[in-house]
Amino acid sequence: MPRNKVRNLLGVSLVPLVGLCFAHPALAQDQSQAEPESKAVSDERLDDDYHDRRVNAAGEIIVRAVGLTQLDVLAGTSVVEGLELQRNQDGQIGEVLAKLPGVSATSFSPGASRPVLRGFSGERVKVLVDGIGAIDVSNTSADHAVSINPLTAESIEVLRGPAVMLYGSQAIGGAVNIIDRRIPRRVPQEPVHVDASIAANSAANLYEGGLSVDVPIGKNFVIHANGAYRQTGDLTVPGFVIAPGLRAELLEDAAAEQLEGEFEEADELRETAAQRGTLRNSATETWSADVGLAFFKGESSLGFSVGVYDTSYGIPTSPGAGHHGEEEADAPAFGAPEFGAEEENENVTIGLRQVRADLRGDLDLGDGFFNALHTRVGFSDYTHTEFEGAEVGTVFDVSGLEARAVIEQNRKGTWNGSIGTQYYFRDFRAEGAEAYVPPNRTDQFAIFTLQEVETGPVQLEMAARYEATKVGAQDLGVERDFGTVSGALSIAHETQDGLRFGVTGSRAERAPSAEELFSNGPHIATQAFEVGDPFLSTETAWGVEAFVRGRVGLASVNVAVFQSWFSDYIFLSETGREEDDLPVFEYLQGDVDYFGVEGEISLPLIENGPVRLTADLRGDYINAKLSNGNALPRIPPLSLLGALEAATGDFDSRVEVQWFDSQKSVAPFETQTDGFTFVNASIAWRPLRDNGTVAIVLQADNILNATGRRHASFTKDFVPLSGRNFKVSVRTSF
């Protein structure tokens, strides 16, 4: 629920795009509009004096845009920060964002959950750190974790829609941008600035903590260091672990085995079907650390950082699925110190480590045609190991680099904008008996521009991008070259009352990835035999989106309706065949129609001095079908969220009901999911009067202990969402 109205929709989205340094990376709108944002009412007080918000007399957050004053070419834009980020904090970024309209999560396991934006996931959603890609393999498969620790985030931006113009063809469905502290953004006013957080919960026996320190050196330098640690046990779930349909199949198989005299196998199947209360092999352990240094001189700055992200997590096994070899594990999960769980069979676990270096620079160019040059570079050395018990199954090694430079134009009358270039390189190698993707290399080069013209009450925005992509598999002797062109045109009008509405047309292209082209083999963690197609062509989407946002009476609204027409849409489809005792999934292409609507409304019900009560309503709906009438797999169902949020002095409380419809429109061989409802409540206490730097949050999630399964998940039939969970967290900044 909004307390501080957020202004200038472009502010956060383009700031990380071009690496602009500013006081606080809050998502904002232009001063002539207001967008509802799920934010605690007490956020009128500054969280701290270092990462403070720029707040005007009306309590509205204002952030200077880069190149544009709006971002109408991406109407579906949100931010999570402050108290909302604290309430929704999780080990994986997909779970942090799952309550936003138009957002779901892959929920493959507690250790691996990537965002799903408007039904798009994987290769169509780019996850970024301060405008640069994560440079991992989380986009290639749902069991791969995102190599970013949300615990270190200041804010998280969500760009729903074709963010390809901003961030590359991998963002044809949208982008998620995590703003963290690894490269300092300004010089603290105090000798040492500290940000810290701790949390614990009941459902996963969670313990986590993070610490960030910024120290000024003279007037121009800032040194930064941060560290975070998170550990969870096996997740507590309500009722049976296995979905009813799959459980019935297991019991039928058990009966058949018993008739054939295979009593041991029958007992094992019945035991699997009877599992309840605990999601086995779902424990996680994660740590991260970064150091950074930045130099500031006037409006110019230069900074860099080096960091490590390390995580180990279990992959719950598909019931009845056999691995290649059934030896007993002779070492604990993760090949590391025991977490307290005994390993009965070959548990599949993943150990992941990324070493990453980043650079950000801003150069003031004065008052000529160009205002500033912004550069951003990220390099990653990534290793991901899949274990079968104590044995190494497959090792993924990835080294990659992404760099971008954007030159910002000075405003000339009614015209402003920016021009940029971007380069991306990834070298991928997998080794092991089940290395289902051959070694490959991807090179991309792009040029792009964003321009804006204001003509009286009407505003015109234009975006264009050309991208050249080369994907080659050396061992196969195959190399593919793609040239993609994307563009968008937006026309918007704003009334005198601050209600903004408009329409955007777009054309976006995406080159197929190496995994989509070259996969051919068993993938142990997903329990699937994946088959690519080296002859896949470029994916193209034409789209139109209408939006309205601003104020209607006392209410703040933000609603978007969109339609996309895809040609040669690439999707992973189950075939019904088996190979190596695994179901075969093939990458196919077809024409697809996407329709959706998403929105949120915030309405103040009571405003009486220090007492405020606000209603918050969010929802989204997506319908995506192939030209033959079949539904696309793993499309989230209709969902609604309603909440009441109250503020009285130093206390903020929120009660919410989140409802998910059943999903009966499914792809061939895909199972349906039942609807479910979660009821959540939280209370936040800021014990220091006139100082919001300490926030203590007590919350209860899924109070009714309902069984929930996300339809976007590959593992929905045997990985339910958490049961009733009690959590306490503390954040402070001083």
C-alpha positions in Angstrom: 0.0 0.0 0.0 1.4 3.4 -0.9 2.4 6.0 1.7 4.9 7.9 -0.3 3.6 8.2 -3.8 6.2 7.2 -6.3 6.9 9.5 -9.2 8.7 9.3 -12.6 8.3 5.8 -13.8 11.5 5.8 -15.8 13.7 6.9 -12.9 14.8 3.5 -11.6 14.4 1.6 -14.9 16.8 3.7 -16.9 19.1 4.6 -14.0 20.5 1.1 -13.8 20.3 0.9 -17.5 22.9 3.6 -17.9 24.6 3.2 -14.5 23.6 6.6 -13.1 24.6 7.2 -9.5 22.0 8.7 -7.3 21.0 8.8 -3.7 18.4 6.0 -3.6 17.4 3.7 -6.5 13.7 3.9 -5.8 11.3 3.3 -8.7 9.6 6.5 -9.5 7.2 8.2 -11.9 7.0 11.7 -13.4 5.7 14.4 -11.1 2.5 14.5 -13.0 1.5 11.0 -12.1 1.4 8.5 -9.2 1.7 4.8 -9.4 0.4 2.5 -6.6 3.2 0.6 -4.9 3.0 -2.0 -2.2 4.9 0.0 0.5 4.5 0.3 4.2 2.7 3.4 5.3 5.5 4.3 7.7 8.0 4.8 4.9 7.4 8.6 5.1 10.3 8.6 7.5 13.7 8.2 5.9 15.1 4.7 6.3 18.5 6.1 6.8 20.7 9.1 6.0 22.8 7.3 3.4 20.4 5.4 1.1 17.7 8.0 1.7 14.8 8.8 -0.5 14.4 12.1 -2.3 11.0 13.2 -1.0 9.2 16.4 -1.8 6.7 18.3 0.4 3.8 16.1 -0.9 5.6 13.0 0.3 6.3 11.8 -3.3 9.5 10.1 -4.2 11.3 11.9 -7.1 14.2 10.4 -9.0 15.8 12.2 -12.0 15.3 10.2 -15.2 18.1 9.4 -17.7 17.2 10.2 -21.3 13.4 10.1 -20.7 11.0 11.4 -18.1 8.7 8.4 -18.5 9.0 4.8 -19.4 5.7 4.3 -21.3 7.3 1.8 -23.6 7.3 -0.5 -20.6 4.0 0.2 -18.9 4.1 -2.7 -16.4 6.9 -1.5 -14.0 7.1 -2.0 -10.3 9.6 -1.8 -7.4 10.0 -3.7 -4.2 12.0 -2.0 -1.4 11.8 -1.0 2.2 9.3 -2.8 4.4 7.8 -4.7 1.5 11.2 -6.2 0.7 11.7 -7.1 4.3 8.3 -8.9 4.5 8.8 -10.8 1.3 12.5 -11.6 1.7 13.5 -15.1 0.5 16.6 -16.9 -0.7 15.6 -16.8 -4.3 14.5 -13.8 -6.3 11.4 -15.5 -7.8 9.8 -15.9 -4.4 10.5 -12.4 -3.3 8.4 -11.0 -6.2 5.6 -13.5 -6.5 3.0 -11.2 -4.9 3.3 -8.5 -7.6 0.7 -8.3 -10.4 1.8 -10.2 -13.5 4.6 -12.0 -11.6 4.8 -15.7 -10.6 7.8 -18.0 -9.9 9.2 -21.2 -11.2 9.3 -22.6 -7.6 11.3 -25.7 -8.8 12.6 -26.1 -5.2 13.3 -23.9 -2.2 16.8 -23.4 -3.5 15.9 -22.5 -7.1 13.1 -20.2 -8.1 13.3 -17.7 -10.9 10.7 -15.0 -11.7 7.9 -15.6 -14.2 6.7 -12.4 -15.8 3.4 -12.4 -17.6 3.8 -16.1 -18.1 7.3 -15.8 -19.6 10.3 -17.4 -17.9 13.7 -18.9 -18.6 15.3 -17.4 -21.7 12.6 -14.6 -22.0 13.2 -13.0 -18.6 16.6 -11.4 -17.9 17.7 -11.1 -14.3 20.1 -8.2 -13.7 22.4 -6.7 -11.1 22.4 -2.9 -11.5 21.6 -3.2 -15.2 24.0 -6.0 -16.0 23.0 -9.7 -16.4 23.6 -12.3 -13.7 25.8 -14.2 -16.2 24.9 -17.6 -14.8 22.8 -20.6 -16.1 19.6 -19.9 -14.3 18.0 -19.0 -17.6 18.8 -22.4 -19.1 16.9 -24.7 -16.7 14.4 -24.3 -13.9 16.6 -26.2 -11.4 19.4 -23.7 -11.6 19.4 -21.1 -8.9 19.9 -17.4 -9.7 23.4 -16.3 -8.5 22.2 -13.2 -6.7 21.5 -13.0 -3.0 18.3 -11.0 -2.4 19.4 -10.3 1.2 21.9 -7.8 -0.1 19.4 -5.9 -2.3 18.4 -2.3 -1.6 15.5 -2.5 -4.1 14.3 -4.7 -6.9 12.8 -3.4 -10.1 10.4 -5.4 -12.2 9.9 -4.5 -15.9 7.0 -6.5 -17.3 6.7 -6.5 -21.1 9.3 -6.4 -23.9 12.4 -5.0 -22.1 14.4 -6.3 -25.0 14.9 -2.6 -26.2 16.7 -1.9 -22.9 18.5 -5.1 -21.9 18.8 -7.4 -24.9 16.9 -10.2 -26.7 16.9 -12.3 -23.5 14.4 -9.8 -22.1 11.6 -10.2 -24.7 9.2 -11.1 -21.8 10.6 -8.7 -19.2 13.5 -8.1 -16.8 14.2 -8.0 -13.1 16.9 -5.7 -11.9 18.4 -6.0 -8.4 20.0 -2.8 -7.0 22.5 -3.6 -4.3 25.4 -1.9 -2.5 28.4 -3.7 -4.0 29.6 -0.5 -5.8 29.0 2.6 -3.5 26.7 5.2 -5.0 27.6 8.2 -2.9 29.9 9.3 0.0 28.4 8.8 3.4 28.1 11.8 5.7 29.2 9.7 8.8 32.5 8.0 9.5 31.0 4.6 9.0 27.7 3.6 7.6 26.2 0.2 8.5 23.2 -1.7 7.1 22.3 -5.0 8.8 19.5 -7.6 8.9 18.7 -10.9 10.6 15.7 -13.3 10.2 14.4 -16.7 11.3 11.3 -18.7 10.5 9.5 -21.9 11.5 8.6 -23.6 8.2 12.1 -24.1 7.0 14.0 -23.6 10.2 15.6 -20.6 8.6 18.5 -18.6 10.0 19.9 -15.7 8.0 21.8 -12.5 8.4 23.5 -9.9 6.4 25.9 -7.0 7.1 27.0 -4.1 4.8 29.6 -1.4 5.7 30.5 1.8 3.8 33.5 3.8 4.9 34.4 7.2 3.3 38.1 7.8 2.7 38.6 11.5 2.5 36.0 13.4 0.5 36.2 11.4 -2.7 36.5 7.7 -2.0 34.2 5.1 -0.4 35.1 1.6 0.4 32.4 -1.0 0.8 32.1 -4.6 2.2 29.2 -6.8 2.7 28.5 -10.4 3.7 25.4 -12.6 4.1 24.6 -16.1 5.3 21.4 -18.2 5.0 20.6 -21.7 6.1 17.4 -23.7 5.9 16.3 -27.2 6.6 13.8 -29.4 4.8 10.6 -27.4 4.1 7.5 -28.0 6.1 4.5 -28.5 3.8 0.8 -29.0 4.5 -0.8 -32.5 3.9 0.6 -34.9 1.3 3.7 -33.9 -0.6 2.5 -35.6 -3.8 -0.4 -34.1 -5.7 -3.7 -36.2 -5.7 -3.4 -37.2 -9.4 0.1 -38.4 -9.1 -0.5 -40.0 -5.8 -3.3 -42.1 -7.3 -1.0 -43.2 -10.1 1.6 -44.3 -7.6 -0.9 -46.3 -5.7 -2.2 -48.0 -8.9 1.4 -48.9 -9.7 1.9 -50.3 -6.2 -1.1 -52.5 -6.7 0.2 -53.7 -10.0 3.6 -54.5 -8.5 2.0 -56.4 -5.7 0.0 -58.5 -8.1 3.3 -59.4 -9.8 4.8 -60.4 -6.5 7.1 -57.4 -6.3 6.2 -56.6 -2.7 9.3 -54.5 -1.9 8.7 -52.2 -4.9 5.0 -52.0 -4.0 5.8 -50.9 -0.4 8.3 -48.3 -1.7 5.6 -46.8 -4.0 3.1 -46.7 -1.2 5.6 -45.1 1.1 6.3 -42.4 -1.5 2.6 -41.7 -2.0 2.1 -41.4 1.8 4.8 -38.8 2.3 3.4 -35.8 4.1 4.4 -32.8 6.2 8.1 -32.5 5.0 9.6 -31.9 1.6 12.6 -34.1 1.7 15.9 -33.0 0.3 15.0 -29.4 0.2 17.6 -27.9 2.6 19.7 -25.0 1.5 22.9 -23.2 2.5 24.0 -19.9 0.9 26.7 -17.3 1.6 27.9 -14.3 -0.3 30.6 -11.6 0.1 31.5 -8.5 -1.8 34.1 -5.7 -1.6 34.0 -2.5 -3.6 35.6 0.9 -4.0 34.3 4.1 -5.6 35.7 7.5 -6.5 33.5 10.6 -6.8 34.3 13.9 -8.3 31.5 16.4 -9.0 28.9 14.6 -11.2 31.5 12.0 -12.3 32.3 8.7 -10.6 34.1 5.4 -11.0 33.7 2.3 -9.0 34.4 -1.4 -9.0 33.6 -4.5 -6.9 34.6 -8.2 -6.5 32.4 -10.8 -4.9 31.6 -14.4 -4.4 28.2 -16.1 -4.3 28.1 -19.7 -3.0 25.0 -21.9 -2.5 24.2 -25.6 -2.0 20.6 -26.9 -2.2 18.7 -30.1 -2.6 16.5 -31.1 -5.6 13.4 -33.0 -4.5 13.2 -36.2 -6.6 10.3 -36.9 -8.9 8.3 -39.9 -7.5 9.1 -43.1 -9.2 12.0 -41.6 -11.2 15.2 -43.6 -11.2 18.7 -42.2 -11.5 21.4 -43.8 -13.5 22.7 -46.1 -10.8 21.1 -46.7 -7.5 24.0 -46.8 -5.1 23.6 -45.7 -1.5 25.0 -42.3 -0.8 28.1 -42.5 1.5 28.3 -38.8 2.3 25.9 -36.1 3.4 24.0 -33.8 1.1 26.1 -31.2 -0.7 29.3 -33.1 0.0 29.6 -30.8 3.0 29.0 -30.9 6.8 25.7 -32.6 7.7 22.6 -30.5 8.0 20.9 -33.1 10.2 19.1 -35.2 7.5 20.0 -38.8 6.7 20.4 -39.7 3.0 18.5 -42.8 2.2 19.0 -43.0 -1.5 20.8 -40.9 -4.1 19.6 -37.4 -3.3 20.3 -34.9 -6.1 21.9 -31.8 -4.8 23.5 -28.8 -6.5 26.6 -26.9 -5.5 27.0 -23.5 -7.1 29.7 -20.9 -6.9 30.2 -17.6 -8.8 33.1 -15.2 -8.6 32.1 -11.9 -10.1 33.7 -8.5 -10.8 31.8 -5.3 -11.7 32.7 -1.8 -12.8 30.5 1.3 -13.1 31.5 4.7 -14.4 29.8 8.0 -15.0 31.5 10.9 -16.8 30.0 14.4 -16.8 30.1 15.8 -20.4 28.9 19.3 -19.6 26.2 21.3 -21.4 26.8 20.3 -25.1 24.6 18.0 -27.1 25.5 15.1 -24.7 25.2 15.4 -20.9 26.9 12.3 -19.6 28.5 8.9 -20.5 27.6 5.9 -18.4 29.4 2.6 -18.5 28.8 -0.7 -16.8 30.8 -3.9 -17.0 30.3 -7.3 -15.4 32.5 -10.4 -15.5 31.6 -13.8 -14.1 33.4 -17.1 -13.5 30.7 -19.6 -12.6 30.7 -23.3 -11.6 27.6 -25.4 -11.0 27.9 -29.1 -9.9 25.1 -31.6 -9.8 25.6 -34.4 -7.3 24.0 -37.8 -7.2 24.6 -38.6 -3.5 28.3 -38.1 -3.0 29.1 -38.7 -6.7 29.6 -35.8 -9.2 27.0 -36.1 -12.0 27.5 -33.1 -14.2 29.6 -29.9 -13.9 28.7 -26.7 -15.7 31.5 -24.1 -16.1 30.6 -20.7 -17.5 32.7 -17.7 -18.0 31.1 -14.6 -19.3 31.3 -10.8 -19.7 28.7 -8.2 -20.3 29.4 -4.5 -21.0 27.3 -1.5 -21.9 27.9 2.2 -22.6 25.2 4.8 -22.8 25.6 8.4 -23.7 22.8 10.6 -22.4 21.6 13.6 -24.4 21.0 17.0 -22.9 17.4 18.0 -23.2 16.7 20.3 -26.2 13.4 21.9 -25.9 10.8 19.1 -25.9 13.3 16.4 -27.0 15.6 14.2 -25.0 17.0 10.7 -25.0 20.0 8.4 -25.0 22.1 6.2 -27.3 23.9 3.1 -26.2 25.8 -0.1 -27.2 26.1 -3.4 -25.5 28.3 -6.5 -25.7 27.7 -10.0 -24.2 30.0 -13.0 -24.3 29.4 -16.5 -22.7 31.6 -19.6 -22.9 29.7 -22.6 -21.7 31.1 -26.1 -20.9 29.4 -29.1 -19.3 31.3 -32.2 -18.3 30.0 -35.5 -16.9 28.0 -38.6 -17.9 24.9 -36.4 -18.2 26.2 -33.3 -19.8 23.1 -32.8 -21.9 24.4 -29.6 -23.6 27.7 -29.6 -25.6 30.3 -26.9 -25.1 29.2 -23.7 -26.8 30.0 -20.0 -27.1 27.6 -17.1 -27.5 28.6 -13.6 -28.7 26.2 -10.7 -28.9 26.7 -7.1 -30.0 23.9 -4.5 -29.9 23.2 -0.8 -30.5 20.1 0.9 -29.2 18.4 4.2 -28.6 15.6 5.7 -26.5 14.0 9.0 -27.5 11.2 11.2 -26.2 9.3 14.1 -27.6 6.7 16.1 -25.7 4.2 18.0 -27.8 1.8 19.8 -25.4 -0.3 17.3 -23.5 0.8 14.4 -25.6 4.1 12.6 -25.1 5.8 10.4 -27.7 8.5 7.7 -26.8 10.5 5.7 -29.3 12.9 2.8 -28.7 14.9 0.7 -31.1 17.6 -2.0 -30.9 19.6 -4.0 -33.3 21.4 -7.1 -32.0 23.8 -9.5 -33.8 24.1 -12.9 -32.1 26.5 -15.8 -32.9 25.9 -19.2 -31.2 28.3 -22.0 -31.9 28.9 -25.6 -30.6 32.5 -26.5 -31.4 32.2 -30.2 -30.9 29.2 -30.4 -33.2 30.7 -28.1 -35.9 27.6 -26.0 -35.9 27.5 -22.2 -35.8 24.4 -20.0 -36.2 24.2 -16.3 -36.8 21.2 -14.2 -36.1 20.4 -10.5 -36.6 17.4 -9.2 -34.6 15.6 -5.9 -34.8 13.3 -4.6 -32.0 11.4 -1.4 -31.6 8.6 0.3 -29.7 6.5 3.4 -30.0 4.4 4.8 -27.2 1.9 7.7 -27.2 0.6 8.9 -23.8 -1.6 11.7 -22.5 -1.9 13.0 -19.0 -4.9 14.9 -17.6 -4.7 17.9 -15.4 -5.8 15.6 -12.5 -2.7 13.5 -13.0 -4.3 10.5 -14.7 -2.0 9.2 -17.4 -3.1 6.8 -20.2 -1.7 5.7 -23.4 -0.9 2.9 -25.9 2.3 1.2 -26.9 3.1 -0.8 -30.0 6.2 -3.0 -30.1 8.0 -5.5 -32.3 10.6 -7.7 -30.5 12.9 -10.4 -31.7 14.9 -13.1 -29.9 17.6 -15.4 -31.1 17.4 -19.0 -29.8 19.8 -19.9 -27.0 22.5 -22.5 -27.1 20.4 -24.8 -24.8 17.4 -24.5 -27.1 19.6 -25.3 -30.2 22.0 -28.0 -28.9 20.5 -29.9 -25.9 20.4 -33.6 -26.4 20.5 -35.9 -23.4 19.3 -36.7 -19.8 19.2 -33.9 -17.3 19.3 -35.5 -13.9 18.1 -32.5 -11.8 14.9 -31.9 -13.9 14.4 -35.7 -14.5 13.9 -35.1 -18.2 15.6 -36.1 -21.5 15.9 -32.7 -23.2 16.2 -32.4 -27.0 17.1 -29.2 -28.8 16.8 -28.3 -32.5 19.9 -26.7 -34.2 17.7 -25.4 -36.9 15.4 -23.2 -34.8 14.7 -19.7 -36.3 14.4 -16.3 -34.7 11.4 -15.8 -32.4 9.4 -12.6 -33.3 6.6 -10.9 -31.4 4.3 -8.0 -32.3 2.5 -6.5 -29.4 0.2 -3.7 -28.3 -0.4 -2.5 -24.7 -2.9 0.0 -23.3 -2.4 1.4 -19.9 -3.8 3.8 -17.4 -2.2 4.9 -14.1 -2.5 7.8 -11.7 -5.3 9.0 -9.5 -9.1 8.4 -9.9 -10.6 10.3 -7.0 -8.8 9.1 -3.8 -7.7 5.9 -5.4 -4.3 5.2 -7.1 -4.6 2.9 -10.1 -2.2 1.1 -12.4 -3.8 -1.2 -15.0 -2.4 -2.6 -18.2 -4.0 -4.7 -21.0 -1.7 -6.3 -23.5 -1.8 -8.6 -26.5 1.2 -10.2 -28.3 1.3 -12.2 -31.5 4.4 -14.5 -31.6 5.8 -16.1 -34.7 8.1 -19.1 -34.3 7.7 -19.1 -30.5 10.2 -21.5 -28.9 8.9 -23.7 -26.1 9.9 -26.9 -24.3 7.1 -29.5 -24.7 6.7 -33.0 -23.3 6.3 -35.6 -26.1 4.9 -38.6 -24.2 8.0 -40.6 -25.2 10.7 -42.0 -22.8 14.5 -42.2 -23.2 16.8 -43.7 -20.6 13.7 -44.1 -18.4 13.1 -40.3 -18.5 10.3 -38.4 -20.2 11.4 -36.7 -23.4 11.0 -32.9 -23.7 11.6 -31.3 -27.1 12.2 -27.6 -28.1 9.5 -26.8 -30.6 8.4 -23.7 -32.5 4.9 -22.4 -33.3 2.7 -19.3 -33.6 1.3 -18.2 -30.2 -1.3 -15.6 -29.2 -0.7 -14.0 -25.7 -3.4 -11.9 -24.0 -3.2 -10.6 -20.5 -4.5 -8.0 -18.0 -2.8 -6.9 -14.8 -3.3 -4.1 -12.3 -3.4 -2.8 -8.8 -5.6 -0.3 -7.0 -4.8 1.4 -3.7 -7.6 3.2 -1.9 -7.3 5.1 1.4 -10.3 4.2 3.6 -9.4 6.2 6.8 -7.0 9.1 7.2 -7.3 10.6 10.6 -4.1 12.0 12.0 -1.7 9.2 12.8 -4.3 6.5 12.0 -4.5 5.4 8.4 -6.2 2.4 6.8 -5.7 1.6 3.2 -7.1 -1.1 0.9 -4.9 -2.8 -1.7 -6.1 -4.9 -4.6 -4.0 -6.6 -7.2 -4.7 -9.1 -9.9 -3.6 -10.6 -13.2 -4.8 -13.0 -15.9 -3.0 -14.5 -18.9 -4.3 -16.6 -21.8 -1.6 -18.1 -24.1 -2.4 -20.5 -26.9 -0.7 -22.0 -29.9 -2.3 -21.5 -33.3 -3.6 -25.1 -33.2 -5.6 -24.2 -30.1 -3.4 -26.0 -27.5 -2.4 -24.1 -24.4 1.2 -23.3 -23.8 2.7 -25.2 -20.8 3.1 -23.7 -17.4 1.0 -20.6 -17.8 0.0 -19.1 -14.4 -3.8 -19.0 -13.7 -5.9 -16.1 -12.7 -4.8 -14.6 -9.4 -6.1 -11.9 -7.0 -4.7 -10.4 -3.9 -6.6 -8.2 -1.5 -5.1 -6.5 1.6 -5.8 -4.1 4.4 -2.9 -2.1 5.7 -3.0 0.1 8.8 -0.6 2.5 10.4 -0.8 3.9 13.9 2.3 5.8 15.0 5.2 3.4 15.1 3.3 0.3 14.1 2.3 -0.9 10.6 0.1 -3.9 10.1 -1.1 -5.8 7.0 -3.5 -8.6 6.5 -3.8 -10.1 3.0 -5.6 -12.8 1.1 -4.0 -14.2 -2.0 -6.2 -16.4 -4.2 -5.1 -18.5 -7.2 -7.6 -20.1 -9.5 -7.3 -23.6 -10.7 -5.5 -24.1 -14.1 -7.5 -26.4 -16.4 -6.1 -25.0 -19.7 -3.0 -27.2 -20.0 -0.6 -28.4 -22.7 -0.6 -32.0 -23.8 0.8 -34.3 -21.1 0.7 -31.4 -18.6 -1.2 -31.9 -15.4 -3.8 -29.5 -14.1 -3.5 -27.6 -10.8 -6.1 -26.9 -8.2 -6.8 -23.5 -6.9 -5.7 -22.4 -3.4 -5.9 -19.4 -1.1 -3.2 -18.1 1.2 -4.0 -15.8 4.2 -1.0 -13.8 5.5 -0.6 -11.2 8.3 2.3 -9.1 9.5 3.0 -6.3 12.0 6.0 -4.0 11.9 7.3 -2.0 14.8 9.8 0.9 14.5 10.8 1.3 18.1 12.9 4.5 17.6 10.6 7.4 17.5 11.3 9.9 14.6 13.8 7.4 13.3 12.9 4.7 10.9 16.3 3.0 10.8 15.2 0.0 12.9 12.2 -2.2 11.8 11.1 -5.3 13.5 8.6 -7.4 11.6 6.6 -10.3 13.0 4.6 -12.2 10.3 2.5 -15.3 9.8 2.2 -16.7 6.2 -0.3 -19.2 5.0 -2.1 -19.0 8.3 -4.7 -21.6 7.2 -2.0 -24.1 6.2 -3.4 -24.5 2.7 -1.7 -26.6 0.1 -0.5 -24.6 -2.8 1.2 -25.6 -6.1 2.4 -23.0 -8.7 1.3 -24.0 -12.2 4.4 -22.4 -13.6 6.6 -25.0 -11.8 8.0 -28.1 -13.5 7.8 -29.8 -10.1 4.3 -28.7 -9.0 3.1 -32.3 -8.6 5.7 -33.1 -5.9 7.0 -29.8 -4.7 4.2 -27.9 -2.9 4.6 -24.4 -1.4 5.4 -23.8 2.2 2.9 -24.6 4.9 2.1 -22.3 7.8 5.1 -20.2 8.6 6.0 -17.8 11.4 8.8 -15.4 10.8 10.7 -12.6 12.6 13.1 -10.2 11.0 15.0 -7.1 11.9 16.6 -4.5 9.6 18.6 -1.5 10.6 20.7 1.2 9.1 22.9 3.7 10.9 
